[in-house]
Amino acid sequence: DGFAAEVNECVFFEIGLVLGTSSSIDGSVYFSVPVGTAASTINPWGPIGTAICIDTTGSVYAQCLLTLVSQNIFLHALLTSSTYGTRVLNVNATRPFAWDDGDKIYLQGMYRAT
């Protein structure tokens, strides 16, 4: 499911995905946006939102940032193997866990439109 609303130059979005028997994740996780992005932004690689990934075991991974590259929203998991998050890695088929039927992704954010 998804929702997007454009207010002047701002696009607000919410996306929810529950994996089923006919869906799978192979490479990096990304979603296409419905409205074009502004060519000039203050920080084109800066975070535009957050996401949570929920495993069917009940584990919730909430350290996901979203970045917008061209017209795609990419999910990045914050690596927290030490006291503080040290770097960001693309969410993919095995990160932050191996995806299976019933696993969920929820994301929300805002970016500047063309």
N, C-alpha and C positions, 0 to 999 in steps of 0.2 A: 504494500500500500504506500501511497505517497501523497504529499500535499505541497504546493508551492503557491506563493502569493507575491506579486510584484507591487511595491509601493514606491512610486517615484523611481529612484535609481537602485533601490534595495530589493533583493529577492530573498524571501524567507522560505525555508524548506524543511520538511520532515519526511523521512523515508523509513519504512519498516519492512523487513524481509524475514520470513520463516522458511528455512530450507525444507523441501519435501522430497518425495521419491524421484521426481523428475528434474531436480535442480542439484547443482554441484558447484564447487569452487575449485578452479584450477590454478590460475595465476594470481596476480594482485587483485584485491577487491576494489572495485570502483563503480560509481553510478554516474550516468550522464545527466546533466542539468537541462531543464526545459527552456531556459532563457540564456542568451549569450552573455559572456562576461566582459567587463570593461577592459579595454586594451591597456589602460594605465591604472595601476594600483600602487599603493604605498609599498606593500610587500607581497609580491605575487606568490611567494611560497609560505606566507604566514597562515596560521590556522584560521579557518572560517567557521568552525563548529566542533562538535564533539560527537562521539558515538559510544555505544556499549555493545559488547558481543556477549551473548548468553549461551553457554554450553548446556546440553540436555542434562548434564550432571548437576546443574544448578549453579555452577561457577559463573560469576559475572566479571568481565574484563572491561573496566571503565576508563582505562588510560588510553583511549583512542582519540587522536586528533584528526581533523579533516583538512586537506589542502585541495585547492582547485587548480588543475592544470588543463589549460584550454577549456573544454566544456565537460570535463570529468572530475568528479569528487573522489579523491583517493583517501583510504583509511590508513592511518599509521598508528601502530602500537608502541607505546612508550616502554622501553626496556627498563625494568626495575629490579635487576638481579642484585643491586647493591642498595645502599641507604636511599639514594636519590635516583630519579630517572636519568639515564646517561645518554641515550640516543633513541632515535625513532626508526622503526622498521615497518615496511609495508605489511599490512594484514594480507595474508595469502592462504593457500590451502592448508598450511600447517601452523600458522601463527594467528592468533595466540593459542590455538588448539587445532586439532584435526577436526574439520567440520563434518557433521553428520545430519541425518534427517531430524528435524525438530529444533536445530540450533537457530538462534535469532540474531539479527543485527538491527539496531535502531540508531538513527542518526538525525541530527537537526543542526541548522546553522543559518548563516546569512552571508550573502556576497553582493558586490556591486555589479549591476547589469550594464550592458552597453548603452 
